[in-house]
Structures are given as structure tokens and as C-alpha cells.
Amino acid sequence: KIPLGTQLQSFNASVYAGNPELCGLPLPNKCPDEESTPLPGRNDGANTLEDEDDQFMTLGFYVGLILGFFVGFWGVCGTLMLNRSWRHGYYNFLTGMKDWLYVTAALNIAKLQKFRN
């Protein structure tokens, strides 16, 4: 029997010619222990419950993503809009970080230029 779900079904049936004991897809002769084998990748309605579960999980993912974005966004921006001392502290922190980054970059560039000359 040729195993299902592998790359063996992608081969042409002529590859298996000369071996009369083989059965299953892609060969035309069916194995004696199976009634009918569904074609791989074909949906005969057997997986509708799984498809509905996948659709529910996908919908839940996007709903959670959107809710998380809004809670995070308004948690930060709303707090900064409503609390004046936090807003000033946050923007002072950003200004300090910008100044530190500028000074560090300027010093490193000066060191590199001194090293090159």
C-alpha cells in the first residue's frame, strides 16, 4: 500500500509500473482493505467541523488583536492625556533620551574621525 499524505501521491502512476503488489493512490487499483480513498486535498464535507473551529479561532484571534491594540493604545495615550505630571515626565524622559543619543553619536563619530586621521 502506498502511504497517504506523503509526496508519493505526486508521482505519476507509471513510476510504480512492474510492481503488481502495490495498491492505493495514485494507482488505479484499490487496496482490498479500503472501500474508497478520498483524494488528498479534496474536501468532501468531512472536515466541516474542523473548518468551523479554524474559522472561530481566526475570528477570535483578530478580535483579540483589535481589542488588545485599543486597550494598549488608550492605556498609554489616555493616561498621558489625562495625567499632566505623567505627561510631563514622559516627554522629559524622551527629551533626555534624545539628548543622550545625540551626544553619544557625536562622540563616537568624533572618535572615528580622529582614528581615521
MOHUPE-V620649 format. One line per field, one symbol per residue. psi: psi as a letter, one per 40 degrees, with the letter a starting at -180 (. if undefined). A space follows every 10 residues. Layout:
# MOHUPE-V620649
psi->???
This chain:
# MOHUPE-V620649
psi->hhiieaedee iidedeiege eiiiieidhi ideidhhiih ehhfedfddd dddddddddd dddddddddd dddddddddd ddhddddddd dddddddddd dddddddddd dddddd.
